Structures are given as C-alpha cells and as structure tokens.
Amino acid sequence: MLDDYLNWERYLITSEVDLPEEYQYQGRLYRLAPADRLYIAGMGGSGVVGDLIRDLSFVWGWPFEAVVVKDYFFRGGDGLMLAVSYSGNTVETITAAAAALRRGMPVIAITTGGKLAEMGIPTIKVPKASAPRAALPQMLTAALWTLRKIYGVNFDTPSSLPYDERLADRLVKTLGARPTIVAPVSMQGLAYRVKNEANENAKLDPSVEVLPEAHHNWIEGASGPIMAMTSPDIPAEHRTRVRLTVDLLSGEVFEVPMTVGGILTFLKHVGIATVKIALARGIDPLKTPRIDELKRRLP
Ligand code: PA5
C-alpha cells in the first residue's frame, strides 16, 4: 500500500478519455451535454472524487453546481451524473445510478469493473490499486478528463507529486493526536479525505469541522488538538476564518494549493502518514474488517 502512495504519479491519467456524445440505454436515448447540475455518486474512497470535484469547482468557478450523492436514494431532477465506484459493486452507488437513469439523466461510470461496468452505460475503466482509497489519482483524473470533455473545464495535469519527508512526519504527529480537522467550505472535501484516511488506514477517529458554520457552535466546545487547513487559492473570507480559529485556539496549520497537483501531493503525504501511523500501532493499514463485515451483512 505504501508503494501505491509513493508511486501515485504513475496512475495519473494524462490524456483525454473516450466518450460518446450520446448513447442508448434500455431503449432510451441519453445525451452527454453540459448540464447546470453535476451529480457525483460514490461512497468512501470512491466518494472522495465527488468531494474533491465540489472543492475544485467552488475554488475555480467551474460552470456547474457539483452535488455529491452518498446514498442509495437519488431524488435529483435535471443534470448529469458521474457514478464512481472502485469495485463497481457498491450497492448505494449502483442504486443511485439506476435511479438517475430512470429519471432520464445520463450517467457515466468510473470503475475498475464489477456490476457498474456491466450496466451498458459509458464507462471509464481505471487501473486497480491495493485498495479503493489508494486509487484516487486514476479515479479523480478520469473524472476530471470527463469534465474537460463535456464542460471544457481547465485544470492542471501534474506529472509528479513530489515527496517531502518532513511533511509526512508532521502529518504523522498531527494526525496521531486524533485532531479536529478544521477547514472552510472550499476545502471540506479535502478535510473529509484526511479524516477518512486516518479512519481506514490508521484506524483512528479524528473529526471534521467546517467553517464558517463551526464558528457558530463547535468553537465554544472545542477542547482537543486542531489541524487547520487553508490555501492561497480560497476566498479571503475563508482564509480569515481559518486564521481566526488558530489565533483563538492554536493548532497545526497546513497550507494546500487547491490545484489538482497540490491536492494530490498533499493527500499522497496523508496516505503515507496514515500508513506509517498504522504500522507503528501494529495495525494492518490495508485491511478494513468492519467495512468488509458490514458489506457482507447487507441484504
Ligand atoms: O477505501 C475503501 O476501501 C472504501 O472506502 C471503499 O471505497 C468504499 O467502501 C466503497 O467501495 P468502492 O470504492 O468499491 O465503491
């Protein structure tokens, strides 16, 4: 797993994806055209693709509203859906995709295979990794190239995600203390990914608080260590909120460029740090026995 994170750049998709302009599904015609609302369905390590697209679209003003779907149930109206599932077998994602198709909404799948790849809808197949969460570079860049094709959005295409041992060590220390991860709305997807990596790899339970809302409640009860996230790319109002939090409560500040390269470089370090924490605790970072057991117990 450590190898996957260390070699993340190998999995970046660096050229256009092949997609039709329209397709037939169960006798109905679906057109892949820009829509005002982009739904991104997916859970866990695949669901983070939607979270990060929402952050990126907010920061860079992309021409759609990004709506993240993390449930079986989908009640959306007009739009376009990306259904992201590493295994292709996640019941919530498949159910939401089927619901969108029933509503006449075009759906594009991003997966390594499974039932999603067999639905008969346009599918971008990405290479496998040791775990879904370790396959973020290929799933995120597949989604971004899809958005380039449909909406013409611009994004940076990094060729390297340089490793900095000092950053990894700082993250080991910060995340090992089970902090509250504090981030503004423009970085909330990134913050949740950090939490999720600490949950799944290190088996720790940090929490996330999102600003400015957390300044109206959590701030009064805050007591534990704080990991604060900020960026030169986010609105000044959001930067100020993060700075004021740290002025009042102190905390470790991590500044992350909200570019594709900046986000993936930071998350590569988070992945490595959480694997290191797991190994130091004598835990297997790859195994997720409770998640597996839950999936087994589902009808
Ligand atoms: O990282 C993991 O292993 C999980 O969070 C999975 O991504 C999650 O359970 C959903 O599965 P999939 O990514 O195959 O859709």
Residues whose N, C-alpha, C, O or C-beta is under 5 A from the ligand:
A	BS01	PA5	M43 G44 G45 S46 V84 S85 Y86 S87 G88 T90 P132 R133
